[in-house]
Amino acid sequence: MAVPPEAAGQAAESHDSAGSAHKPHLKRDHVVIRFAGDSGDGMQLTGMQFTAESALAGNDIATLPDFPAEIRAPQGTLAGVSGFQLNFSSSEIFTAGDEPNVLVAMNPAALQANIEDVPQNAVIIVDREAFTDSNVKRAGYKSNPLTDHSLDKFQVIEVDVTKLTSLAVHGMGLNNRAVFRCRNMFVLGMLSWLYQRPIESTLSYLESRFKKTPEVLEANIKVLKAGFNYGETTEMFASSYEVPAARIAPGLYRNITGNSATALGFVAAAVKSGRPLFLGSYPITPASDILHELSGFKNFPVYTFQAEDEIAGVCAAIGAAFGGSIAITTTSGPGMNLKAEAVGLAVKVELPMVITDIQRAGPSTGMPTKPEQADLLQSMYGRHGESPIPIIAASTPADCFDCAYEAVRIAVKYMTPVILLTDGQLANGSEPWLLPDADKLPPIKVEFATNPEGFLPYNREPETLSRPWAVPGTKGLEHRVGGLSSENLTGNVSYSPANNELMVRTRARKIAGIAREIPPTQVFGDADGDLVVLGWGSTYGPIREAVKHVRAKGKKVSHLHLRYLNPLPRDLEETLKRFKQVMIPEMNMGQLLKMIRADYLIDAFGFNKIQGRPFKVSEIENRINRALEG
């Protein structure tokens, strides 16, 4: 990556209009950078701004934030390390990268926590002044890694980040803490020069964020520019690097995280349906950002309610659905447990609502900021009684928009709660998103019952088996809803055994009937062959990249990814049986695997990872090769 003087000969020098020589630019197809430091060092902000700069440069991007669950772990400890990995490329990419080409470590703990992921000859940039004896000891080192030759297999660049930051703001009268908090801008400026990133977006961001504190704004701008200029003037970098713009479909793009895309999908669905949007939710990591995001859409009929607990949040959403609103509740795994009884009520009274579960590592509190896919079986069966629910899973951050919109469409059309599954990786990760044409979004048609003549609350539409949506207060449409077993058509309380079975089976047929409009499965690769990798959710990126690598070597391997998990696509069984082997990678102990084996009697095999970390492309590629070799 950086530094080697001999690399300078690979590119011609460039000159400005005055004729002064600049360092040469070398081209790279893609670069993976990981920023790491204390949770107070601003690594998430640094990563997000470098991502924004890369998006403006036209690169395809994928990010993976990684931060501790603690609000502020002890400074300088491994528990407090926060990281942000970015892969930016001149071609299409699907993951944030298996390993960093460049690691920026702001202290010894950041180095210690990430060094195992760094390949030989990669670049490590450190803040030399942070490697004091006390910090080195606190990070678990027995000796200073900068001097004990343990880093000899890497290209280590030691920069006096703290000292240079102080010099950049000298004379401004800032206290030491305020100066220290500017260090991340020096690093961002230096890396922006090294990879020829435009810093205008960061300047605009700083002006917006610190407009009420002009001295802090001035300090951050000075430090950012000092870092950028340092890259040009220091002898540590023999050259800078350029990752050309990627070839992408024309249109208007923005960088988006999964949680932002989910929120926008809900707003778009509400506007398209002509109904107000209500979110009843209780804050929980990593779902809280959807609540924050929706609370800012006051220019639309969007109403957000921060409830006192998970149960109140979902019950408020049920009330909003009863009143004729597009009703949403958001949570993560522990909240899904608490909402289960109320979700069963929503199934029983057949009201449209979307329960969004941003999955995280468990059980119990588990690892709140780490991703997992362990809530699929809970979504399928985690309620008392026979209470089937449609389940949709997003596969990328941008796909969260489409899945949120689709979840609302199904909920309204079939008068049923719908579960939308994402996870922490999708929620906080980001990628370029092509803004959709609002006029081309599928229609969401809302029809309320208005005619009291012959009205019956469970008189179903023949094709969808959905019951009428009767808004309270409509004269002549008064009807009974509740948790007790209801009589067919009238909704009156009934303890008839035959009636109870009729209602249970009717609701199950309604959900199963959704399969009629699920699109045919799309197979990447051959329609038949030696092996198909079946995935769902955030495993999409590493699976697709791994399958591409294996196919490039002439092997008959394909990829099939599911959006609809309940009901499953009608042609899925037939499609899977065209392959000799079916492999299912999951960040759990094999939940989709159990469903596929049980429903289709296919001898599929799983590949499982439960580390709070996404799959690496190399892990899936190696497992595919082992399967092909028998």
C-alpha positions in Angstrom: 0.0 0.0 0.0 2.0 3.0 1.2 5.6 3.9 1.7 8.0 1.8 -0.3 10.3 4.2 -2.2 10.6 1.7 -5.1 6.9 2.0 -5.8 7.4 5.6 -6.9 8.9 4.4 -10.1 5.6 2.8 -11.1 4.0 6.1 -11.7 4.9 9.3 -13.5 5.3 12.5 -11.4 2.6 15.1 -11.7 3.2 18.9 -11.6 1.0 21.8 -10.7 0.7 24.9 -12.9 3.7 26.5 -11.3 5.8 23.5 -12.2 6.6 22.3 -8.7 6.9 18.5 -8.4 4.3 16.6 -6.4 4.5 13.0 -5.2 3.4 10.4 -7.7 -0.1 8.8 -7.7 -0.4 5.1 -7.8 -3.6 3.4 -8.8 -5.3 0.6 -6.8 -8.4 -1.4 -7.6 -9.6 -1.4 -4.0 -8.5 -0.6 -0.5 -9.7 -1.8 2.9 -9.0 0.6 5.8 -9.8 0.0 9.4 -9.8 2.9 11.9 -9.4 1.8 15.5 -9.1 3.6 18.8 -10.8 4.3 22.1 -14.6 4.8 22.0 -13.9 8.5 22.6 -11.4 8.9 19.8 -14.1 9.5 17.1 -13.3 6.5 15.0 -16.9 6.0 13.9 -17.1 9.6 12.8 -13.7 9.4 11.1 -14.9 6.2 9.2 -18.2 7.7 8.2 -16.6 10.9 6.9 -14.0 8.9 4.9 -16.9 6.8 3.6 -18.7 10.0 2.5 -15.6 11.2 0.8 -15.2 7.9 -1.0 -18.8 7.9 -2.1 -18.3 11.4 -3.6 -15.2 10.1 -5.4 -17.5 7.6 -7.2 -16.2 4.4 -5.5 -18.4 1.4 -4.6 -18.2 1.1 -0.9 -19.1 -1.2 2.0 -18.6 -0.5 5.7 -18.5 -2.4 8.9 -18.6 -0.4 12.1 -17.6 -2.3 15.3 -18.0 -0.6 18.7 -18.2 -1.7 22.3 -21.5 -2.1 24.1 -20.3 -0.1 27.1 -21.0 3.7 27.0 -17.4 4.4 28.0 -15.1 1.5 28.9 -11.9 2.4 30.8 -9.6 4.4 28.5 -6.9 2.4 26.8 -8.3 -1.0 27.5 -9.3 -3.7 25.0 -12.9 -3.5 26.1 -13.1 0.1 25.0 -11.7 -0.3 21.4 -14.0 1.1 18.7 -13.4 0.3 15.0 -14.7 1.1 11.6 -13.7 -0.8 8.5 -14.3 0.5 5.0 -13.8 -1.2 1.6 -13.8 1.2 -1.3 -13.3 0.0 -4.9 -13.3 0.8 -8.6 -15.5 -2.2 -9.2 -18.6 -3.8 -7.6 -18.0 -5.1 -4.1 -20.2 -7.1 -1.7 -18.4 -6.9 1.7 -16.3 -4.6 3.8 -13.3 -6.8 3.2 -11.8 -9.8 5.0 -8.8 -8.0 6.3 -7.5 -4.4 6.3 -4.8 -3.2 3.9 -4.3 -0.3 6.3 -4.9 -0.3 10.0 -5.0 3.0 11.8 -4.4 2.4 15.5 -4.7 5.4 17.8 -3.3 3.5 20.9 -1.8 0.2 21.9 -5.2 -1.3 22.8 -6.5 -0.6 19.3 -3.4 -2.3 17.9 -3.7 -5.3 20.2 -7.4 -5.8 19.4 -6.9 -5.8 15.7 -3.5 -7.1 14.9 -4.6 -10.7 14.3 -6.7 -9.5 11.3 -3.8 -7.6 9.6 -2.0 -9.5 6.8 1.7 -9.5 6.3 3.2 -6.4 4.6 0.0 -4.3 5.3 0.4 -0.8 6.5 -0.1 0.1 10.2 -0.3 3.8 11.1 0.0 4.6 14.8 0.0 7.6 17.0 3.5 7.2 18.4 2.8 9.4 21.5 0.0 7.1 22.6 2.4 4.2 23.1 3.5 5.2 26.6 4.6 2.6 29.2 1.3 2.8 31.0 -0.8 2.5 27.8 1.3 -0.4 26.6 0.8 -2.2 29.9 -2.9 -1.5 30.0 -3.3 -3.0 26.6 -1.8 -6.3 27.8 1.6 -5.9 26.1 4.8 -7.0 28.0 6.9 -4.7 25.9 6.4 -1.8 23.5 5.4 -3.3 20.1 7.0 -0.3 18.3 10.4 -1.2 19.6 10.5 -5.0 20.2 10.5 -6.0 16.5 7.1 -7.8 16.8 5.8 -5.7 14.0 8.6 -6.2 11.6 6.4 -8.1 9.1 4.3 -5.0 8.6 4.9 -1.5 7.2 4.7 0.6 10.4 4.3 4.3 10.1 4.7 6.2 13.3 3.1 9.7 13.3 3.1 12.2 16.2 -0.6 12.7 15.8 -1.2 14.3 19.2 1.8 16.6 18.9 0.9 17.7 15.4 -2.7 18.3 16.4 -1.6 20.5 19.3 0.7 22.5 16.9 -2.1 23.0 14.4 -4.4 24.7 17.1 -1.6 26.4 19.0 -2.6 29.8 20.3 -6.4 29.2 20.0 -6.8 28.9 23.8 -8.4 25.4 23.7 -7.9 23.1 26.8 -6.1 19.8 26.5 -9.3 17.8 26.3 -10.6 19.8 23.4 -7.3 19.5 21.5 -7.2 15.8 22.1 -10.7 15.3 20.6 -9.4 16.8 17.4 -6.9 14.1 16.7 -9.3 12.1 14.6 -9.5 15.0 12.1 -5.7 14.9 11.7 -5.9 11.2 10.8 -8.8 11.8 8.5 -6.9 14.6 6.7 -3.8 12.5 6.4 -5.7 9.5 5.0 -7.7 11.7 2.7 -4.5 13.0 1.1 -3.0 9.5 0.9 -5.9 8.2 -1.1 -6.8 11.4 -2.9 -10.2 11.8 -1.2 -12.1 15.1 -1.6 -12.4 16.8 1.8 -15.1 19.2 0.9 -17.9 17.0 2.3 -16.1 16.8 5.6 -15.7 20.6 5.7 -19.4 21.0 5.1 -20.2 18.4 7.8 -18.0 20.2 10.3 -19.6 23.6 9.5 -23.0 22.1 10.1 -22.1 20.2 13.3 -20.1 23.0 15.0 -21.9 26.1 13.8 -22.8 27.1 17.3 -19.2 26.7 18.6 -17.0 28.6 16.1 -13.8 28.0 18.1 -14.3 24.2 17.9 -15.2 24.4 14.2 -12.1 26.4 13.5 -9.9 23.9 15.4 -11.3 20.9 13.6 -10.9 22.5 10.2 -7.3 23.5 11.0 -6.4 20.0 12.1 -8.1 18.4 9.1 -6.1 20.6 6.7 -2.9 20.1 8.8 -3.3 16.3 8.4 -3.9 16.7 4.6 -0.9 18.9 4.2 1.2 16.6 6.4 0.7 13.8 3.9 2.1 15.9 1.1 5.1 17.2 3.0 6.3 14.3 5.1 8.9 11.9 3.8 7.0 8.9 5.3 4.8 8.6 2.3 6.6 8.1 -1.0 3.4 8.4 -3.0 -0.3 8.8 -2.7 -2.9 6.4 -4.1 -5.9 6.7 -6.3 -8.9 4.3 -6.5 -10.7 5.2 -9.7 -14.5 5.7 -9.7 -16.6 2.5 -10.1 -18.8 1.9 -13.1 -22.3 2.0 -11.8 -25.8 2.4 -13.2 -26.6 6.1 -13.8 -28.8 7.9 -11.3 -28.8 9.8 -8.0 -27.0 7.9 -5.2 -26.6 8.5 -1.5 -24.6 6.6 1.1 -27.1 4.9 3.4 -27.0 2.6 6.5 -29.5 -0.2 7.0 -31.4 1.6 9.8 -31.8 4.7 7.7 -33.0 2.7 4.7 -35.5 0.9 6.9 -36.9 4.2 8.3 -37.1 5.6 4.8 -38.9 2.5 3.5 -41.5 2.8 6.2 -42.0 6.5 5.4 -42.3 5.8 1.7 -44.9 3.0 2.4 -47.0 5.3 4.6 -47.0 8.1 2.0 -47.8 5.7 -0.8 -50.7 4.2 1.2 -52.0 7.7 2.1 -52.1 6.7 5.8 -50.1 8.2 8.8 -47.2 6.2 10.1 -47.0 5.3 13.8 -44.0 3.9 15.5 -44.4 2.5 19.0 -40.9 1.5 20.3 -38.6 1.2 23.2 -34.9 2.1 22.7 -32.7 -1.0 22.3 -29.3 -1.5 20.5 -29.0 -1.7 17.6 -32.6 -0.7 16.7 -32.8 2.7 18.3 -31.5 4.6 15.3 -34.8 3.8 13.5 -36.7 5.6 16.3 -34.3 8.5 16.1 -34.5 8.7 12.3 -38.3 8.6 12.1 -38.7 11.2 14.8 -37.1 13.7 12.4 -39.7 13.3 9.7 -42.1 15.9 11.1 -42.8 17.2 7.6 -44.7 13.9 7.0 -47.6 12.4 9.0 -45.1 10.4 11.0 -45.7 9.9 14.7 -43.1 8.4 17.0 -43.9 7.2 20.5 -41.0 6.2 22.9 -42.8 3.8 25.2 -41.8 2.9 28.8 -41.0 -0.7 27.8 -41.2 -3.2 24.9 -44.7 -4.4 25.8 -46.1 -0.9 25.8 -44.4 -0.2 22.5 -46.0 -3.1 20.6 -49.4 -2.6 22.3 -49.4 1.1 21.2 -48.7 -0.1 17.7 -51.6 -2.5 17.8 -53.8 0.3 18.9 -52.6 2.5 16.0 -53.3 -0.3 13.5 -56.8 -0.7 14.9 -57.2 3.1 14.4 -56.2 2.8 10.7 -52.5 3.8 10.8 -49.5 2.1 9.2 -48.2 0.6 12.5 -44.6 -0.2 13.2 -42.6 -1.4 16.3 -38.9 -1.9 16.3 -36.7 -4.0 18.6 -33.9 -6.6 18.9 -33.8 -10.1 20.2 -34.5 -9.5 23.9 -37.4 -7.2 22.9 -38.9 -9.9 20.6 -39.2 -12.1 23.7 -41.1 -9.5 25.5 -43.4 -8.6 22.6 -44.4 -12.2 21.9 -47.7 -12.2 23.7 -48.9 -8.9 22.1 -47.8 -10.1 18.7 -49.9 -13.2 19.2 -52.8 -10.8 19.9 -52.1 -9.0 16.6 -52.2 -12.4 14.8 -55.5 -13.3 16.4 -57.3 -10.0 15.7 -55.6 -9.8 12.2 -54.4 -6.2 12.2 -51.6 -5.0 9.9 -48.4 -4.2 11.7 -44.7 -4.6 11.1 -42.4 -5.9 13.8 -38.8 -5.0 12.9 -36.2 -7.1 14.6 -32.6 -5.9 14.2 -30.9 -9.1 15.4 -27.9 -9.1 17.8 -25.8 -11.7 19.5 -27.4 -13.4 22.4 -28.7 -15.1 24.4 -29.9 -12.7 27.1 -28.1 -9.3 26.8 -25.3 -11.1 25.0 -23.2 -8.8 22.8 -25.5 -5.9 22.1 -23.4 -4.3 19.4 -22.5 -7.5 17.5 -24.5 -9.1 14.7 -26.2 -12.5 14.7 -29.0 -14.3 12.8 -30.4 -16.3 15.8 -34.0 -15.0 15.8 -35.3 -16.9 12.8 -36.9 -19.7 14.7 -38.2 -17.3 17.3 -39.9 -15.3 14.5 -41.3 -18.5 13.1 -42.5 -20.2 16.3 -41.8 -18.0 19.3 -45.4 -17.4 20.3 -48.0 -19.5 22.1 -50.6 -21.2 20.0 -50.6 -21.6 16.2 -49.8 -18.1 15.1 -48.0 -18.1 11.7 -46.6 -14.7 10.6 -45.0 -13.7 7.3 -41.2 -13.1 7.6 -39.0 -11.0 5.3 -35.2 -10.7 5.7 -33.1 -7.9 4.2 -29.7 -8.8 2.6 -27.8 -5.5 2.3 -28.1 -2.0 3.9 -29.9 -0.6 0.8 -32.1 -3.7 0.6 -33.6 -2.7 4.0 -35.6 0.0 2.2 -37.2 -2.4 -0.2 -37.9 -5.0 2.5 -39.5 -2.4 4.9 -41.7 -1.2 2.1 -42.6 -4.8 1.1 -43.4 -5.7 4.7 -45.9 -2.8 4.9 -47.5 -3.8 1.6 -48.0 -7.4 2.7 -49.3 -6.4 6.1 -51.9 -4.1 4.6 -52.9 -6.5 1.8 -53.3 -9.6 3.9 -54.3 -7.9 7.2 -51.6 -9.5 9.2 -48.6 -8.6 11.3 -45.3 -9.1 9.4 -41.8 -9.6 10.9 -38.9 -7.8 9.2 -35.5 -9.2 10.1 -32.2 -7.3 9.7 -29.2 -7.4 12.0 -26.5 -5.2 13.5 -24.2 -5.6 10.6 -26.9 -4.3 8.1 -28.2 -1.7 10.6 -24.9 0.1 11.0 -23.1 -0.8 7.8 -23.5 1.4 4.7 -23.4 1.2 0.9 -24.3 3.4 -2.1 -28.1 3.5 -2.6 -29.7 4.4 -5.9 -32.6 6.5 -5.0 -35.8 4.9 -6.3 -38.4 6.6 -8.5 -41.3 7.1 -6.1 -43.8 6.8 -8.9 -42.5 3.3 -9.7 -42.9 1.9 -6.2 -45.5 -0.9 -6.0 -48.9 0.5 -5.0 -50.1 0.0 -1.4 -53.9 0.1 -1.6 -55.8 0.8 1.6 -59.5 0.2 1.6 -61.5 0.7 4.8 -64.9 -0.8 5.3 -67.5 1.9 5.0 -70.8 0.1 4.3 -72.7 -1.1 7.4 -75.1 -3.2 5.4 -74.1 -6.8 5.9 -70.9 -5.9 7.6 -69.1 -8.8 9.4 -65.6 -8.3 10.9 -64.3 -11.7 9.7 -66.0 -11.8 6.3 -63.0 -12.5 4.2 -61.8 -11.4 0.8 -61.9 -14.6 -1.3 -58.3 -14.4 -2.8 -56.3 -13.1 0.1 -58.5 -14.3 3.0 -58.0 -10.9 4.5 -60.7 -9.5 6.8 -62.1 -6.0 6.4 -60.2 -3.0 8.0 -63.0 -1.2 9.9 -61.8 2.0 11.6 -63.3 2.7 15.0 -65.9 5.5 14.9 -67.4 4.4 11.5 -71.1 4.4 12.1 -72.7 0.9 11.9 -69.3 -0.9 11.9 -69.0 -1.5 15.6 -67.4 -4.9 16.2 -65.7 -6.9 18.9 -61.9 -7.6 18.9 -59.9 -9.3 21.6 -57.7 -12.2 22.6 -60.5 -14.7 23.2 -61.3 -17.2 20.4 -63.7 -15.5 18.0 -66.6 -16.9 16.1 -66.1 -17.1 12.3 -67.6 -14.0 10.5 -69.1 -12.3 13.6 -66.1 -12.1 15.8 -68.1 -12.9 18.9 -66.5 -14.9 21.6 -66.8 -18.6 20.9 -65.5 -21.7 22.6 -66.7 -24.1 19.9 -63.9 -26.6 19.2 -64.7 -26.8 15.5 -64.9 -23.0 15.2 -61.5 -22.6 16.9 -59.9 -25.1 14.4 -61.6 -23.3 11.5 -60.2 -19.9 12.5 -56.7 -21.3 13.2 -56.5 -23.1 9.8 -58.0 -20.1 7.9 -55.3 -17.8 9.3 -52.6 -20.3 8.4 -54.0 -20.6 4.8 -53.9 -16.9 4.5 -50.2 -16.7 5.3 -49.4 -19.7 3.1 -51.3 -18.0 0.3 -48.8 -15.2 0.2 -46.4 -17.6 -1.6 -48.5 -17.1 -4.8 -47.0 -13.6 -5.3 -43.5 -14.4 -4.2 -41.3 -14.0 -7.3 -39.5 -17.1 -8.7 -36.2 -17.8 -7.1 -33.2 -16.2 -8.7 -30.1 -18.4 -8.9 -26.7 -16.7 -9.4 -24.7 -19.0 -11.5 -25.9 -22.3 -13.1 -29.4 -23.5 -12.7 -28.0 -26.9 -11.6 -24.6 -28.2 -10.6 -22.4 -29.6 -7.9 -23.3 -27.2 -5.1 -25.7 -24.3 -4.3 -25.0 -22.0 -1.4 -28.4 -21.0 0.2 -28.4 -17.9 2.3 -30.6 -15.3 4.0 -30.0 -11.9 5.5 -26.6 -10.3 5.9 -24.7 -13.4 4.7 -25.5 -12.2 1.2 -22.2 -10.3 0.6 -19.6 -12.9 1.7 -21.6 -15.7 0.0 -21.8 -13.9 -3.3 -18.1 -12.9 -3.3 -17.1 -16.4 -2.4 -19.2 -18.0 -5.1 -17.8 -15.6 -7.6 -14.2 -16.6 -6.6 -15.0 -20.3 -6.9 -16.9 -20.0 -10.2 -13.9 -18.1 -11.6 -11.9 -21.3 -11.2 -14.4 -23.2 -13.4 -16.4 -24.9 -10.6 -20.2 -25.4 -10.9 -21.3 -23.6 -7.8 -24.3 -21.3 -7.5 -25.8 -18.9 -5.0 -29.5 -18.5 -4.0 -30.5 -15.9 -1.4 -33.9 -15.8 0.3 -35.9 -12.6 1.1 -39.1 -14.4 2.0 -38.6 -16.9 4.8 -42.3 -17.5 5.6 -43.8 -18.6 3.4 -40.9 -19.9 1.4 -41.0 -19.5 -2.4 -43.1 -22.1 -4.1 -40.3 -23.2 -6.4 -37.6 -23.4 -3.8 -37.7 -27.2 -3.2 -37.6 -27.9 -6.9 -34.7 -25.5 -7.4 -32.6 -26.9 -4.5 -33.1 -30.5 -5.7 -31.3 -29.7 -9.0 -28.0 -29.5 -7.1 -25.9 -32.4 -5.7 -25.2 -30.5 -2.5 -26.9 -27.6 -0.6 -24.8 -25.6 1.8 -26.4 -23.1 4.2 -24.0 -20.6 5.9 -25.7 -18.9 8.9 -24.6 -16.8 11.9 -26.4 -19.2 14.2 -26.4 -22.9 14.9 -28.4 -23.8 11.8 -31.9 -22.4 11.9 -32.7 -22.1 8.2 -31.0 -25.5 7.8 -33.5 -27.1 10.2 -36.4 -25.6 8.2 -35.1 -26.7 4.8 -34.3 -30.2 6.0 -37.7 -30.6 7.7 -39.8 -29.1 4.9 -38.1 -30.6 1.9 -36.2 -33.7 3.3 -33.1 -32.4 1.6 -29.8 -33.5 3.2 -28.4 -29.9 3.3 -25.4 -29.1 5.5 -24.7 -26.0 7.5 -21.7 -23.8 8.0 -22.1 -21.8 11.2 -20.4 -18.9 12.9 -21.5 -17.4 16.2 -18.8 -15.0 17.1 -20.6 -11.7 16.7 -18.6 -11.2 13.5 -19.8 -11.6 9.9 -18.4 -14.4 7.7 -15.2 -13.7 5.9 -15.3 -14.4 2.1 -12.3 -16.7 2.6 -14.1 -18.8 5.2 -17.1 -19.5 2.9 -14.8 -20.1 -0.1 -12.7 -22.6 1.9 -15.8 -24.5 3.1 -17.2 -24.7 -0.5 -13.9 -26.1 -1.7 -13.9 -28.7 1.1 -17.4 -29.8 0.2 -16.5 -30.1 -3.5 -13.5 -32.2 -2.6 -15.7 -34.6 -0.6 
